[in-house]
């Protein structure tokens, strides 16, 4: 088993998760339910802002990123890797703890 510590993550390192197309319909549907601001719901309203057009909610972007992270943890879990949480000094063996991302 390999262990990953904070020091193992090098500045500038890049992780490729693959393409993820976010459609207009998905942007509007998410915004309508969770973040109904004009620039997330309407192209014209978005065009009148610094964004210059329809823009996905930051919360929507975060949700997509969290899904990528979840998939990464599952991939590492399949390799039976011991994971270290980045927000805690505690080392957690996810299989033993039964935690799920």
C-alpha positions in Angstrom: 0.0 0.0 0.0 1.2 3.5 -0.8 0.6 6.4 1.5 0.0 10.0 0.2 1.0 12.9 2.4 0.6 16.6 1.9 4.3 16.8 0.9 3.6 14.3 -1.9 1.5 16.8 -3.8 3.9 19.0 -5.7 3.1 22.6 -6.8 2.0 22.7 -10.4 1.0 19.1 -10.5 -1.9 18.4 -12.7 -4.6 15.7 -12.5 -6.6 14.9 -15.6 -10.1 13.7 -14.9 -11.4 13.7 -18.5 -13.8 15.9 -20.3 -17.1 17.0 -18.8 -19.5 18.9 -21.1 -21.8 21.2 -19.2 -24.8 22.1 -21.3 -26.9 25.2 -21.2 -29.9 23.1 -20.0 -27.9 21.7 -17.1 -26.6 25.2 -16.1 -30.2 26.6 -16.1 -31.7 23.6 -14.3 -29.1 23.7 -11.5 -29.5 27.5 -11.2 -33.3 27.3 -11.1 -33.1 24.8 -8.2 -30.1 26.0 -6.2 -28.8 29.4 -7.3 -31.5 31.4 -9.2 -29.5 34.5 -10.1 -30.2 36.1 -13.5 -26.7 35.5 -15.0 -27.2 31.7 -14.3 -30.7 31.6 -15.8 -30.7 33.9 -18.8 -28.2 34.7 -21.6 -29.2 38.3 -21.9 -28.9 38.9 -18.1 -25.5 37.3 -18.2 -24.4 39.4 -21.1 -25.1 42.5 -19.1 -22.6 41.4 -16.5 -18.8 41.1 -16.3 -19.3 37.4 -17.3 -20.5 38.4 -20.8 -23.1 35.6 -21.1 -24.8 32.7 -19.4 -22.5 31.5 -16.6 -22.7 28.4 -14.5 -23.1 28.9 -10.7 -19.9 28.6 -8.7 -21.8 26.1 -6.6 -22.5 24.1 -9.8 -18.8 24.1 -10.6 -18.0 23.0 -7.0 -20.5 20.2 -7.3 -18.9 19.0 -10.5 -15.4 19.2 -8.9 -16.6 17.2 -5.9 -17.9 14.5 -8.2 -14.4 14.3 -9.8 -12.8 14.1 -6.3 -15.3 11.3 -5.3 -14.4 9.4 -8.5 -10.7 9.8 -7.7 -11.2 8.5 -4.2 -13.0 5.5 -5.5 -10.2 4.8 -8.0 -7.6 5.1 -5.2 -9.8 2.9 -3.0 -9.9 0.2 -5.6 -6.1 0.2 -5.5 -6.4 -0.2 -1.7 -4.4 3.0 -1.1 -4.2 4.5 2.3 -5.6 8.0 2.0 -4.7 11.0 4.0 -7.3 13.7 4.3 -6.1 17.2 3.3 -8.2 18.9 5.9 -7.2 16.8 8.8 -3.9 15.7 10.4 -5.3 12.3 11.0 -4.5 9.4 8.7 -7.6 7.4 7.8 -7.8 4.0 6.3 -11.0 4.3 4.5 -11.8 0.6 4.3 -11.4 0.2 8.1 -13.3 3.4 8.9 -16.1 2.6 6.5 -16.1 6.2 5.3 -17.4 7.2 1.9 -16.6 10.5 0.1 
